[in-house]
Amino acid sequence: MNPTKAALEAAVLDLTDAQIVDALRKVDAAVRAAYKDREAYAWPREAQRTLLDALARRLAGGRTPAS
């Protein structure tokens, strides 16, 4: 395996759930607002899981409309 690819994969795999969630919340205002609403409605860890589950679906299926 290419050393730069291995280093990047290792760095990403070392990220915590909280770090991933924080990074995604900083990227997009809609994500930030929806996360805040979800966090107020459910437990904070549930908001993290919802975001991470959506990210996993997005990565697995490519970009598609949410409807």
C-alpha positions in Angstrom: 0.0 0.0 0.0 1.1 3.5 -0.7 2.6 5.1 2.4 0.6 8.4 2.0 -2.7 6.4 1.5 -1.9 4.3 4.6 -1.1 7.4 6.7 -4.3 9.1 5.6 -6.4 6.0 6.4 -4.8 5.6 9.8 -5.4 9.3 10.6 -9.1 9.0 9.6 -9.6 5.7 11.5 -8.1 7.3 14.6 -10.7 10.1 14.6 -13.4 9.8 17.4 -17.1 10.0 16.6 -17.1 13.4 18.3 -14.3 14.7 16.1 -16.1 13.6 12.9 -19.4 15.1 14.1 -17.7 18.4 15.0 -16.0 18.6 11.6 -19.2 18.0 9.7 -21.1 20.5 11.8 -18.5 23.2 10.8 -18.8 22.5 7.1 -22.5 23.2 6.5 -25.0 25.5 8.1 -27.9 23.1 7.4 -26.1 20.2 9.0 -25.3 22.5 12.0 -28.9 23.6 12.4 -30.4 20.1 11.9 -27.9 18.6 14.4 -28.7 21.2 17.0 -32.4 20.5 16.6 -31.8 16.7 16.9 -29.6 17.2 19.9 -32.3 19.3 21.6 -34.9 16.6 20.8 -32.9 13.5 21.7 -29.9 12.5 23.8 -26.6 14.1 22.5 -25.2 10.6 21.7 -28.3 9.9 19.6 -27.7 13.0 17.6 -24.1 11.9 16.9 -25.4 8.4 15.9 -28.0 9.9 13.6 -25.4 12.1 11.9 -22.9 9.2 11.5 -25.6 6.9 10.2 -26.5 9.5 7.6 -22.8 9.9 6.7 -22.4 6.1 6.3 -25.5 5.9 4.0 -24.2 8.9 2.0 -20.8 7.2 1.5 -22.3 3.9 0.6 -24.8 5.1 -1.8 -23.3 8.3 -3.3 -25.0 11.6 -3.4 -28.8 11.4 -3.7 -31.7 13.7 -2.7 -32.9 13.2 0.8 -36.6 13.0 -0.2 
